[in-house]
């Protein structure tokens, strides 16, 4: 399996090249050169698998087994910052740098990252939103010799591997919700996807293209660029990023839409490059009619206010005693709208849940509910924290470069004097 850039101007790479990367050298995102097509019998066989086994089968299609043997493919995905830290803290040959938007995620989310004092974990608190902190990351990855010299990779959904593992959510949801796999054609299932940067939506679009009969609905908060793109073909920035209860979705530049445009344009790198370069210049693009038509056929969308989020959290608790996180509530809100509509389809539906409500006590309280915070989460408040400030006016890209170069020099010192 080979990977190419959505913009078509970078050399193709194998999975290892796509994994140990961020943006492609031409500013695009890595995507598979071709998508495996799954027949009915493969889907029937996969339908009996555990989640872990399903991830393994899916990953095996996209990763050369000479790179990662099949038995080593047991992994999953989680909350990007804290999950990434957990996966590598204490490793002898790897450092991790995390940028968090200071004050724009919950206190618990911050503490999960800033209380890890392991030597190889470096957390920056950025005085900016998620879109703004992506800019220095993209600038660093645009320097290909620098990336190669320091062996850099990105662990959010810029990285294809994150999207790959998220594809398993769609397959697993389908197999849980499909009424039967004995009918012809296979029955559709509607999957409602809460999203910010669009990684889990891109994963669903790839799964569709591979033959999984899902209908996708994307749910966003008041930062509604994806909703406007689906509804009107209006891929343009709003005036400001609006802080909401669903803070991880407070994004105006959903970079994975580039992968979706590439998919729906028939893998047309030239058209995708032109579209994205125009967006980067003007921050506003109106999709070509044919591309918008394909997008609106593949995806339905909705935008959810904070008030609707808290109402949904309250209703779900009242009816099911299930405490939704505010992000998951954007998806469940769509479900409630459909169940209130007597003329709505009877199609099976699954809402993807993004996180535990334990991380969002402020939103739980806003919904008039009582947070259920595990003891290990409460204990974070009493731990020492470490966080390097990135203030407005600082050169964030240079701070990143200096940090990376400093870490590399430290490793070079270890190589020269292993006793250190």
C-alpha positions, 0 to 999 in steps of 0.5 A: 500500500502506497500513500500520496498527498491530496495535493499530488506534488509530493513523492509517494511513501509507504505506511511508515513514511505516512506514519512518521510525518505530519503534513506532506511536503506540498502542504497536503495530507497523506491518503492511500493511493487506492482503496480496498473494496470489500465484498459482501462475504468479507463484511459478513465475516468481519461482523462476528469479530471483536472490536480489537480483531476488527481493527487488526483486519482493517489495519492489515489492509493499509499497512504492509505486513513487512512493516508491522506483523499482523499480531502487532496490530492490536491498538486503538485511538483516544483523546489525542493529547492525553492518550498520546502522552500515556502511550509514550511517557517514559519511553527511552527513545522518544519525546512528545511535545503537546500544544494545548489551547490554554483555557479553551479545554476543560480544567480536567483535560488540562490536568491530564496533560500538565500533571505528567512530569516524565522527562520525555513529555513537554506540554505547551499552553498556547494563548490561542485556539486550536486553529491558531496552534495548528499554524506553527505545527504546519510551518514546522512540517513544511520544512522537510529537511528539518522533519527528516533530521529530527524524525518528527511525526504528528499524532492528531488526525493530520496523521493518516494512522489516526483516521485509519483507526477511526474507520473501525468505529464506523465498521463496528457501529454498522455491525452492531446496528444493521438489522441483518446481513442476510438481505440483498442489498445490505441494509444501510445504517445511519452514523451520526458523527460529532466532529471538529477537525473532521478526522472521524468524518473522513474515516466514515467517507473512506469506509463508504468508498470501501463499500460499507453501506452507511449514511453519514450525518455530521454534527457540529457546534456553533463553529459551523464551517462543515455544516455550511459546506455540506448545506451550501458549498460555503467553505469559508471561515467565520468571523471568530472561533466561538467558545462552546461547551463542546470545546474540542469542536471549536474549530474553524479550519477542519483540515480533514475536509481536504481528504474528503474533497480529494475522495469525492472529486475522484482522487483529483489532486490537481483540483484539490490543490487548487481548492485548498490553495485558494482557501489558504489565500482567501479563507473563503471557497465556494465548492464547484457545483459537482463537488458540492453535489457529491458531498451533499449526497454523501453527508447530511449535517446539522449545527447544534447550539449550547442550549440544545447541547444541555437540553440533549444531555438532560433528556438523555439522562432523564430517559436513559440515566446515561451521562453524555459528554457535550460533544456526543450530545451534538450527535444525539441531538440530531437523533432526537430531532429525527425521532420527533419527526413522525415522517422520518426514516426508520433506518437504524441509527448510531451516534458516535460518542466522543468522550467521557462526560467526566472530563466536562463537569462544567457542561454537566452542571450547565445541563442541570446534572450532577458530575460523576467524577472518578477518584483518579480524576479528582486526584489530579487537582492535587498533583504538581503541574508543568506547562511551558507558556506560549504567549501571544507575541511569541514566535511559536514556530521558533519556540517549537523548532528550538525545543525540537533542536534542544531535544535532539542535541540531548539525544546526541549527547546520550549517544556520545556518552551513554552513561549520562 
